Amino acid sequence: MRLRLGGRARRLGDDINSDYIIASTRKRDTLDEAVLKQYLLETIDPGFAASVRPGDLLVAGRNFGCGSAMEIAATVILAAGIRAVLARSFSRTFYRNAVNNGLVPVECDTTAIQEGDVLEVEMTDATIGVINLATQQTLAGTPLPGVMLAILEAGGLVPYMRTNGGFRAHGEGERGKREG
């Protein structure tokens, strides 16, 4: 299995919590990600959402997605046209919500990536590589288990389940079938 993405880096810092991604005050009015995408990261930068181009990649430091565990944080990022988040580390719940909704989480050392750098991300069953075309530096990411990569290739957990009727083993034996 192989997944390839490319885009412009949109640089963020450490500890970007889910309420920074989409403010809780906005979630009170609607949970429609098509509406909420215009408020993406407004707490950090009020003009951020308007500056996003389809294909951009969020690049953050440590602990991305900490805070509340609502899926809407991942779906709003996707609705804005961003397919992946690269970070040094993710909160566990955000990471799973991202995969389940088709947002690609890439765990790698992001310290050398600058705002506007053009990146290429390539994921296989065994590796994740990030090439910074501005510096020609290649970064190694933490590989995902086969079933997570298959979920991302399908566009999220629901499309994966529709296609497969359940979990298939992806190099994980019977354990992969039960736990996914």
C-alpha positions in Angstrom: 0.0 0.0 0.0 1.2 3.5 -0.8 -0.1 7.0 0.0 1.5 10.2 -1.4 0.8 13.8 -0.6 2.4 17.1 -1.3 1.8 20.6 -0.3 2.9 23.9 1.4 3.9 23.8 5.0 1.7 25.9 7.4 3.8 26.1 10.5 2.4 25.9 14.1 4.0 25.5 17.5 3.7 23.1 20.4 0.6 22.2 22.4 -2.0 23.1 19.7 -5.1 21.9 21.4 -8.4 20.9 19.8 -10.0 24.1 21.0 -7.4 26.2 19.2 -8.1 24.1 16.0 -11.8 25.0 16.3 -13.0 27.2 19.2 -15.6 25.7 21.5 -17.7 28.9 21.1 -18.0 28.1 17.3 -19.0 24.4 18.0 -22.0 25.7 20.0 -23.5 27.2 16.9 -23.0 24.3 14.5 -21.0 21.1 14.0 -21.1 21.5 10.2 -17.4 21.4 9.2 -18.2 23.2 5.9 -19.2 26.2 8.0 -16.6 25.7 10.7 -13.7 25.6 8.3 -13.8 29.4 8.0 -12.8 29.6 11.7 -9.9 27.1 11.6 -7.2 28.1 14.1 -8.7 31.6 14.5 -7.6 31.6 18.2 -4.0 31.5 17.0 -4.3 33.5 13.8 -7.7 35.1 12.9 -6.7 35.2 9.2 -5.4 31.6 9.0 -8.5 30.0 7.5 -8.7 32.5 4.7 -5.0 31.9 3.8 -5.3 28.1 3.5 -5.0 26.6 0.0 -6.2 23.1 -0.8 -3.3 20.7 -0.3 -1.6 22.7 2.4 0.0 20.6 5.2 -0.1 21.6 8.9 3.3 21.3 10.6 3.4 21.5 14.3 5.6 20.7 17.3 4.8 18.5 20.2 1.5 17.4 21.5 -0.7 18.4 18.6 -4.5 17.9 19.2 -4.3 17.8 23.0 -7.4 18.9 24.9 -10.9 17.7 24.2 -11.3 14.5 22.1 -14.0 15.7 19.7 -13.7 14.5 16.1 -14.7 17.8 14.7 -11.1 19.1 15.1 -9.9 16.6 12.6 -12.9 17.0 10.2 -12.6 20.8 10.2 -8.9 20.5 9.1 -10.0 18.2 6.3 -12.9 20.4 5.3 -10.3 23.3 4.8 -8.5 21.2 2.2 -5.6 20.0 4.4 -5.0 16.3 4.0 -2.2 15.8 6.6 -0.7 17.1 9.9 3.0 16.6 10.5 4.0 16.9 14.2 6.7 15.8 16.6 4.0 14.1 18.7 0.2 13.9 18.8 -2.4 13.4 21.5 -3.5 9.8 21.4 -7.2 10.7 20.8 -6.5 13.2 18.1 -4.3 10.7 16.3 -7.0 8.1 16.2 -9.7 10.6 15.3 -7.5 11.8 12.4 -7.0 8.3 11.0 -10.7 7.4 11.5 -11.7 10.5 9.5 -9.1 10.2 6.8 -6.7 13.0 8.0 -3.1 11.7 7.7 -1.1 12.1 11.0 2.7 12.0 10.3 4.8 11.8 13.4 8.3 13.1 12.6 10.9 15.7 13.6 9.4 19.0 12.3 12.0 21.4 13.8 13.7 22.2 10.5 10.5 22.8 8.5 9.7 26.4 7.8 6.4 28.2 6.9 5.9 27.9 3.2 8.4 25.0 2.6 7.0 22.6 -0.1 6.8 19.1 1.3 6.2 15.6 -0.2 5.0 12.8 2.1 5.1 9.2 1.0 3.7 6.4 3.2 4.1 2.7 2.6 3.4 -0.3 4.8 6.9 -0.1 6.2 8.0 3.6 6.0 7.0 7.2 6.1 9.3 9.7 4.4 8.9 13.5 4.2 11.0 15.3 1.7 11.4 19.1 2.2 11.9 20.3 -1.4 13.2 23.7 -0.1 16.1 22.1 1.7 16.3 18.7 0.0 16.2 17.2 3.5 14.5 13.8 4.0 12.8 13.1 7.3 11.8 9.6 8.5 8.4 9.4 10.1 6.9 6.8 12.4 5.3 4.1 10.2 1.6 3.3 10.8 0.2 -0.2 11.2 -1.1 -1.7 8.0 -4.7 -1.4 8.9 -4.3 2.3 9.7 -2.8 2.9 6.3 -5.6 1.0 4.7 -8.1 3.1 6.6 -6.4 6.3 5.4 -6.3 5.0 1.8 -10.0 4.4 1.9 -10.7 7.9 3.1 -11.5 7.1 6.7 -13.0 4.3 8.9 -16.5 4.5 7.5 -15.5 4.1 3.8 -13.1 1.4 4.9 -15.8 -0.6 6.6 -18.2 -0.1 3.7 -15.6 -1.5 1.3 -14.3 -4.3 3.5 -17.3 -5.2 5.7 -15.0 -5.2 8.7 -11.4 -5.3 9.5 -9.0 -7.4 7.5 -5.5 -8.5 8.7 -2.8 -6.3 7.2 0.3 -8.2 8.1 -0.9 -8.4 11.7 -2.4 -11.9 11.8 -5.6 -12.6 13.6 -5.0 -9.8 16.1 -5.4 -7.2 13.3 -8.9 -8.6 12.5 -10.1 -8.2 16.1 -8.5 -5.0 17.2 -8.0 -3.0 14.0 
